[in-house]
Amino acid sequence: MVLKTTWFIALFSTAVLIYCFKTVGGGKQLLTTQVADTTSLGRTLALKYCEGCHLFTEPYLLDKSTWVENVLPNMGMRLGLREVGNDPFQDLSPIDAAILKELNIFPDSPLINRTDWDEIVKYYKNNAPETPIIQKNVPTASPLTHFTASFRTFTKKNSPKTSLLKFNPASSQLYIGDAHNELFILDSTFQLKANIRTPSPPGDIDFTKSGGARLLTIGSIIPSDQKQGQLIPLNKSNTFFKDLPRPVHFAASDINGDQKEDLVICGFGNHTGKLAWYDNSDQTKEHIIKALPGARKVEIKDFDKDNKPDIMVLMAQAYEGISIFYNLGNGKFRERRVVDLPPVYGVSYFELADFNNDGHDDILLTTGDNWDLSSIRKNYHGIRIYLNDGKNKFNESWFYPFYGTSKAMVRDFDNDGHLDIAAISFYADLDNPEESFIYLSGRGNLTFKSFSTPEAAHGKWLTMETGDFDQDGDLDIVLGSYFHNMTEMTKLMFNGITTFPQLLILTNKYK
């Protein structure tokens, strides 16, 4: 899990007519049509000052007040313009403030004159909608009857802060990370077997063939450029990394073909970060693949079939989307962007799966990270499927609207030969907590039937894991709840919620 901050305003399209499509069950429906003013001086200036850092965001993607009160003031400070009372460092620790000053993220001298800046502001004010564009025709979810729900809590803190869920099928153990710097280990009956103190919130873990385990700790959950992350051995491993920039995910493979295991680590960071691989799992042998913040998740696979492992990475922060880094040999890579989205989309997670049974991996992507300057409901939040044309060109072919989506996992939960999807929304509207989990039962040809459960209203589900926890031959689901503060719990209390479990376990009864 990672809280993110968006760099500048996202920049994307230059078309006069902008068509947004909503795809439910495989068919596209025209959602809205916006006429963009492509001739104004403000748009020209916005392109000039913004597209060097990210893609262009059309005004209709946010409402007028969000642009004027939140996003544009932040962009202005990044261009050296500060309104009276605006201090970009006021909520930062002295260490983080010093880092940002050294990086010149918020320059003291203007990079744009006031007249040009006023034109940019006027462009967004004149073209943004008064209110956010809402999602329409969202499918009604039926009761989830093929899973039974139960709650579990192991932390002794007042509120759960689940940052990690990972199942080890070899040992039938579930690992639960909590942002109170704890790691809980459960057996197949969800009984607590061990409780380990960690140096910072756990974010990822892997299990080696020799029976070892390596735990990645993020350093700081809240946005920070301090390098406090670590990769530490839990048993039977000598791997140890320190001073990592808010690492959130890692994967192992033989990158350079020397028959030794290498590591790829996503240093999400904040304003700085990196995607890097480490020869022979040695931190002193670092090779930076991309020197930008926002690396969220990697998949290592030979995408171009040349017998060398390539790296697919989900990037957040500024240039949001997915890239494949093709392995050229000798530790060199060539990047190819395969999915591009504006930063306001809030990419949060992806998985690979063959949805159309053509032998090629497709992409399941969630967009919904909403802890930034524009925490409003967004009609483009949800779950997307990008089909692979066989040459690693991915086209968006299906979309399910789901506010604030944080994760979606694709599995055949009912063993009928069709892929199903389980998804959670950490950034769901707390006034509608029942919207925080959705189960999509696959019917074939990118059609799905949606289900939900009332028990999902008892948490803010940041992370999720699947596995045959009860060892009965089918896959179960477990959700992990994370409350950032007591205010969030209080809002749920007003909706009649009085229990706040750490886990929601959905036991599969299909079999």
C-alpha positions in Angstrom: 0.0 0.0 0.0 1.2 3.5 -0.7 -0.2 6.9 -0.4 0.7 9.0 -3.4 1.0 12.6 -4.5 0.5 13.7 -8.1 3.3 15.7 -9.7 1.8 18.3 -12.0 -1.6 18.3 -13.6 -2.1 15.3 -15.8 -2.0 16.0 -19.6 -3.5 13.8 -22.2 -5.6 14.6 -25.3 -5.7 17.3 -27.9 -8.9 16.2 -29.8 -11.7 18.7 -30.3 -14.3 16.1 -29.5 -13.5 13.9 -26.5 -15.5 10.7 -26.3 -15.5 8.8 -23.0 -16.8 5.2 -23.1 -18.2 3.0 -20.4 -17.9 -0.7 -21.0 -19.9 -3.1 -19.0 -20.1 -6.8 -19.9 -18.0 -6.3 -23.0 -20.1 -3.6 -24.8 -19.2 0.0 -25.1 -21.7 2.8 -24.3 -21.1 6.5 -24.9 -20.7 8.0 -21.5 -20.2 11.7 -22.3 -19.0 13.9 -25.0 -17.0 17.1 -24.1 -16.0 19.8 -26.5 -12.5 21.0 -25.7 -11.4 24.5 -26.5 -8.2 23.7 -28.5 -7.6 27.3 -29.7 -7.3 29.2 -26.5 -4.0 30.7 -25.3 -4.5 29.0 -21.9 -4.5 25.5 -23.5 -1.4 26.3 -25.5 0.4 27.5 -22.3 -0.8 24.5 -20.3 0.7 22.2 -22.9 3.9 24.1 -22.9 4.4 24.1 -19.2 3.0 20.7 -18.3 3.6 18.1 -20.9 7.3 17.9 -20.2 6.4 16.2 -16.9 3.3 14.1 -17.8 0.4 13.7 -20.1 -2.3 16.2 -20.7 -5.4 16.1 -18.6 -8.6 17.5 -20.2 -10.5 20.0 -18.0 -13.6 17.7 -17.9 -11.7 15.0 -15.9 -12.1 17.1 -12.8 -14.8 19.5 -11.7 -14.2 23.3 -11.6 -13.8 23.7 -7.8 -11.2 20.8 -7.7 -9.2 22.4 -10.4 -9.3 25.9 -9.0 -9.1 25.2 -5.2 -6.7 22.2 -5.1 -4.9 21.1 -8.3 -4.0 24.4 -9.9 -2.7 26.0 -6.7 -0.3 23.1 -6.3 0.8 23.3 -9.9 1.3 27.0 -9.4 3.7 26.4 -6.5 5.6 23.9 -8.6 6.1 26.7 -11.1 7.3 29.1 -8.4 4.0 30.9 -7.9 2.7 31.0 -4.3 -0.5 32.7 -3.3 -0.6 34.4 0.1 -0.8 31.8 2.8 0.2 28.8 0.6 3.3 27.1 2.0 4.2 23.8 0.3 6.4 22.8 3.2 4.0 23.4 6.1 2.8 19.8 6.6 6.2 18.2 6.0 8.8 17.0 8.5 12.0 19.2 8.6 13.9 16.4 6.9 11.4 16.0 4.0 11.1 19.8 3.6 14.9 20.0 3.3 14.9 17.2 0.7 12.2 19.0 -1.4 14.1 22.3 -1.2 17.3 20.6 -2.4 15.3 19.0 -5.3 13.8 22.4 -6.0 10.3 20.9 -6.3 8.8 24.2 -5.3 11.1 26.8 -6.7 11.5 30.2 -5.0 11.6 32.1 -8.4 8.7 31.9 -10.9 9.1 29.7 -13.9 6.1 31.4 -15.6 4.9 35.0 -15.6 1.6 35.8 -13.9 -0.2 36.8 -17.0 0.4 33.4 -18.7 -0.5 31.6 -15.5 -3.8 33.4 -15.3 -4.6 32.3 -18.8 -4.0 28.6 -17.8 -6.3 29.0 -14.8 -9.0 30.7 -16.9 -8.8 27.8 -19.5 -9.6 25.2 -16.8 -12.2 27.3 -15.1 -14.0 27.9 -18.5 -13.9 24.3 -19.6 -14.3 22.2 -16.5 -17.8 20.9 -15.5 -19.5 22.5 -12.4 -19.7 19.1 -10.8 -17.9 15.8 -11.3 -19.2 13.6 -14.1 -20.9 10.6 -12.4 -20.9 7.0 -13.3 -24.1 5.8 -15.0 -25.8 2.5 -15.6 -23.6 0.7 -13.0 -24.8 -2.9 -12.8 -26.8 -3.9 -9.8 -24.9 -6.4 -7.7 -26.7 -9.6 -6.5 -26.1 -11.1 -3.0 -22.9 -13.1 -2.8 -24.3 -16.5 -1.8 -21.4 -18.8 -2.8 -19.0 -17.5 -0.2 -19.5 -17.3 3.5 -18.2 -14.3 5.3 -16.4 -14.2 8.7 -14.2 -11.6 10.5 -10.8 -12.0 12.2 -8.7 -9.5 14.2 -5.2 -10.1 15.6 -3.9 -6.6 16.2 -4.4 -5.1 19.7 -4.5 -1.6 18.3 -7.6 0.5 18.2 -7.9 0.3 14.4 -6.5 -2.1 11.8 -3.9 -0.9 9.4 -3.4 -3.9 7.1 -0.6 -3.2 4.7 0.2 -6.7 3.4 -1.6 -10.0 2.7 0.3 -12.9 1.3 -0.5 -16.6 1.2 2.3 -19.2 1.1 0.7 -22.3 -0.5 3.7 -24.4 0.4 3.2 -24.0 4.1 -0.6 -23.0 4.0 0.3 -20.0 6.0 -1.1 -16.5 5.6 1.2 -13.5 6.3 -0.5 -10.2 7.5 1.4 -7.0 7.6 0.2 -4.2 9.7 1.3 -0.5 9.5 1.8 -0.6 13.3 5.1 -2.4 12.4 3.8 -5.9 12.9 3.8 -9.1 10.9 1.2 -11.8 11.9 1.6 -15.4 10.6 -1.6 -17.6 10.6 -2.0 -21.3 9.9 -4.6 -22.9 7.6 -7.3 -22.5 10.2 -6.5 -18.8 10.7 -4.9 -19.4 14.1 -2.1 -17.1 15.1 1.3 -18.9 14.9 3.7 -16.0 15.2 3.8 -12.2 15.7 6.9 -10.4 14.5 7.9 -6.8 15.1 9.1 -5.1 11.9 11.3 -2.0 11.4 8.5 -0.3 9.4 5.2 -1.2 7.8 5.4 -4.5 5.8 4.6 -4.1 2.1 5.6 -7.3 0.3 7.1 -10.7 1.0 8.3 -13.6 -1.1 9.1 -17.3 -0.3 12.2 -18.9 -1.7 12.5 -22.5 -3.0 14.8 -23.3 -0.1 12.0 -22.4 2.4 13.2 -18.9 3.2 11.2 -15.7 3.3 12.2 -12.1 2.5 10.1 -9.2 3.9 10.0 -5.8 2.2 9.2 -2.9 4.6 8.2 0.5 3.1 9.8 2.9 5.6 7.0 5.4 5.6 3.4 4.9 4.7 2.7 8.6 4.3 4.4 10.3 1.3 8.1 10.9 2.0 11.4 11.1 0.2 13.3 9.7 3.1 15.0 6.4 2.3 14.0 4.1 5.1 12.8 1.0 3.4 14.4 -2.4 3.9 14.4 -5.9 2.5 15.1 -8.3 5.4 15.4 -12.1 5.7 12.9 -13.9 8.0 14.6 -17.2 7.7 17.1 -19.1 5.6 18.1 -16.1 3.6 21.1 -13.8 3.6 19.4 -11.0 1.6 19.5 -7.7 3.3 18.8 -4.3 1.8 18.6 -0.9 3.5 18.0 2.8 2.6 15.4 2.0 0.0 13.1 4.8 -1.3 9.6 3.6 0.0 9.8 0.2 -1.7 6.4 -1.4 -2.3 7.0 -4.6 -4.4 9.8 -6.8 -5.6 10.4 -9.9 -7.8 13.2 -12.4 -8.4 14.6 -13.8 -11.7 17.9 -14.4 -13.5 18.0 -11.1 -15.3 21.4 -11.4 -16.9 21.6 -15.1 -17.6 24.4 -16.0 -15.2 22.4 -18.7 -13.4 22.2 -16.5 -10.3 19.1 -14.9 -8.8 18.7 -11.2 -9.3 16.1 -8.9 -7.7 13.9 -6.2 -9.2 12.6 -3.7 -6.6 10.0 -1.0 -7.0 11.2 2.1 -5.1 7.9 4.0 -5.3 9.4 7.0 -3.4 7.5 10.2 -3.6 9.1 13.0 -5.6 12.1 10.8 -6.1 12.2 7.0 -6.6 13.5 4.3 -8.9 12.9 1.0 -10.5 16.1 -1.0 -10.2 17.5 -4.5 -10.5 20.3 -6.0 -8.4 22.8 -8.5 -9.7 23.0 -11.6 -7.7 20.6 -10.0 -5.1 23.4 -7.8 -4.0 22.5 -4.2 -3.2 26.0 -3.0 -4.1 25.4 -4.2 -7.6 22.5 -1.9 -8.5 21.3 -1.2 -12.0 18.7 1.6 -12.3 16.1 0.8 -15.0 14.0 3.9 -14.5 15.0 6.9 -12.3 11.5 8.1 -11.6 9.1 7.7 -8.6 5.9 5.7 -8.8 7.0 2.1 -9.6 4.1 0.1 -8.1 4.3 -3.5 -9.3 6.4 -5.7 -11.6 5.9 -8.9 -13.6 9.0 -10.6 -15.0 8.3 -12.6 -18.1 9.7 -13.2 -21.6 7.2 -11.1 -23.4 9.0 -11.0 -26.8 10.0 -14.7 -26.7 13.7 -14.2 -27.1 14.7 -16.3 -24.1 15.5 -13.3 -22.0 13.3 -12.1 -19.1 11.6 -8.8 -19.7 10.0 -6.6 -17.0 6.5 -5.2 -17.1 6.0 -2.4 -14.5 3.0 -0.3 -13.3 4.0 3.3 -12.9 2.0 5.8 -10.9 2.7 9.4 -9.8 3.3 11.3 -13.1 3.4 9.2 -16.2 0.8 6.7 -15.1 0.5 3.5 -17.0 2.3 0.3 -17.8 5.6 -0.2 -19.6 7.5 -3.3 -20.8 11.2 -3.1 -20.4 12.6 -5.4 -23.1 15.8 -7.2 -22.0 18.5 -6.4 -24.6 21.1 -8.4 -22.7 24.2 -7.3 -20.8 21.9 -5.6 -18.3 20.4 -3.2 -20.8 16.7 -2.6 -21.4 14.5 -0.8 -24.0 11.2 0.7 -22.6 8.0 0.5 -24.5 4.9 2.1 -23.1 1.9 -0.2 -23.5 -0.8 1.7 -21.4 -0.8 5.5 -21.0 -3.3 7.2 -18.6 -3.5 10.7 -17.0 -2.3 10.8 -13.4 -5.8 11.6 -12.1 -6.8 8.1 -13.1 -4.9 6.8 -10.1 -3.5 3.5 -11.3 -3.2 1.1 -8.4 -2.7 -2.6 -9.4 -2.5 -5.0 -12.4 -2.4 -8.7 -13.2 -1.8 -10.7 -16.3 -4.3 -13.3 -17.5 -5.5 -14.7 -20.9 -9.1 -13.5 -21.0 -9.9 -14.5 -24.6 -8.0 -17.8 -24.6 -5.8 -16.8 -27.6 -2.6 -17.9 -25.8 -1.5 -14.3 -25.1 -1.4 -12.5 -21.7 -3.9 -9.7 -21.4 -3.8 -7.0 -18.7 -6.3 -6.5 -15.8 -5.7 -2.9 -14.5 -7.4 -1.0 -11.7 -7.6 2.8 -11.5 -8.8 4.4 -8.3 -6.0 5.7 -6.1 -7.6 8.9 -4.8 -5.4 10.2 -2.0 -4.2 13.2 -3.7 -5.3 16.7 -4.7 -8.5 15.6 -6.3 -10.2 13.1 -4.0 -13.6 13.3 -5.7 -15.7 10.6 -7.2 -14.4 10.0 -10.8 -16.4 8.3 -13.5 -13.2 6.8 -15.0 -12.3 4.9 -11.8 -12.8 1.2 -12.1 -11.5 -2.1 -13.6 -10.1 -2.4 -17.1 -9.1 -5.3 -19.3 -6.6 -4.6 -22.1 -6.5 -7.4 -24.7 -3.2 -8.3 -26.2 -3.1 -8.4 -30.1 -0.4 -11.1 -30.0 2.4 -8.5 -30.5 2.2 -7.0 -27.0 0.0 -4.1 -28.2 -2.8 -3.8 -25.6 -6.2 -2.3 -26.4 -8.8 -1.4 -23.7 -11.7 -3.8 -24.4 -13.7 -3.8 -21.2 -14.4 -1.4 -18.3 -16.3 -1.9 -15.1 -17.1 1.3 -13.1 -16.0 1.0 -9.5 -15.1 4.1 -7.5 -11.7 4.2 -5.8 -10.6 0.8 -6.9 -7.4 -0.3 -5.1 -6.9 -3.9 -6.3 -8.5 -6.6 -8.5 -7.5 -10.3 -8.7 -8.4 -12.6 -11.6 -9.0 -16.3 -10.8 -11.4 -19.1 -11.8 -13.1 -19.1 -8.4 -16.0 -21.4 -9.4 -13.9 -23.8 -11.5 -16.2 -23.4 -14.6 -13.4 -22.5 -17.0 -14.3 -18.8 -17.1 -12.1 -16.2 -15.3 -13.7 -14.3 -12.4 -12.6 -11.1 -10.8 -12.6 -10.0 -7.1 -12.1 -6.3 -6.5 -11.9 -3.9 -3.6 -12.2 -0.2 -3.3 -10.1 1.4 -0.5 -11.0 4.8 -1.7 -14.8 4.2 -1.7 -17.2 6.8 -0.4 -17.5 6.1 3.3 -21.1 7.2 3.1 -21.6 4.1 0.9 -19.4 1.5 2.5 -21.2 -1.4 0.8 -19.5 -0.3 -2.4 -16.1 -1.4 -1.2 -16.1 -5.0 -2.6 -17.4 -6.5 -5.8 -17.2 -10.1 -7.1 -17.6 -10.4 -10.9 -18.5 -13.9 -12.0 -17.2 -14.6 -15.5 -19.6 -15.8 -18.2 -17.3 -15.8 -21.1 -16.6 -13.3 -23.9 -15.8 -10.5 -21.4 -19.2 -10.7 -19.8 -19.6 -10.8 -16.0 -22.3 -10.9 -13.4 -21.7 -8.8 -10.3 -22.2 -9.8 -6.6 -21.5 -8.1 -3.3 -21.8 -8.8 0.4 -23.0 -6.6 3.2 -20.1 -7.7 5.5 -17.8 -5.6 3.3 -19.3 -2.4 4.9 -17.2 -3.2 8.1 -13.9 -2.1 6.7 -11.7 0.0 4.4 -10.2 -2.7 2.3 -6.7 -1.8 1.1 -5.4 -5.2 0.2 -6.6 -8.6 -0.8 -5.3 -12.1 -1.2 -6.6 -15.4 -2.6 -5.7 -19.0 -1.8 -7.1 -22.3 -0.8 -7.0 -21.4 2.8 -9.2 -24.3 4.0 -7.6 -26.8 1.6 -10.9 -28.0 0.1 -9.8 -27.6 -3.6 -11.2 -24.1 -4.4 -9.9 -20.6 -3.9 -11.0 -18.4 -1.0 -10.6 -14.6 -0.6 -9.4 -12.6 2.3 -9.6 -8.8 2.5 -7.4 -6.6 4.7 -8.7 -3.4 6.3 -6.8 -0.2 6.8 -8.0 2.9 8.6 -5.8 5.9 8.2 -7.4 7.8 11.2 -10.2 7.7 13.6 -12.3 10.1 11.5 -12.8 7.4 8.9 -14.0 5.0 11.6 -16.4 7.6 12.9 -18.0 8.1 9.5 -18.7 4.4 9.4 -20.2 4.5 12.9 -22.7 7.0 11.6 -23.8 4.4 9.1 -24.4 1.9 12.0 -21.1 0.0 11.7 -19.8 -0.9 15.2 -17.2 -3.6 14.5 -14.0 -3.0 12.6 -12.3 -6.3 11.9 -8.7 -6.6 10.6 -9.7 -9.3 8.0 -12.8 -10.2 6.1 -12.6 -13.9 5.1 -14.8 -15.1 2.2 -14.8 -18.9 2.2 -15.6 -20.4 -1.2 -18.5 -22.9 -1.1 -18.7 -23.5 -4.9 -17.0 -26.9 -4.6 
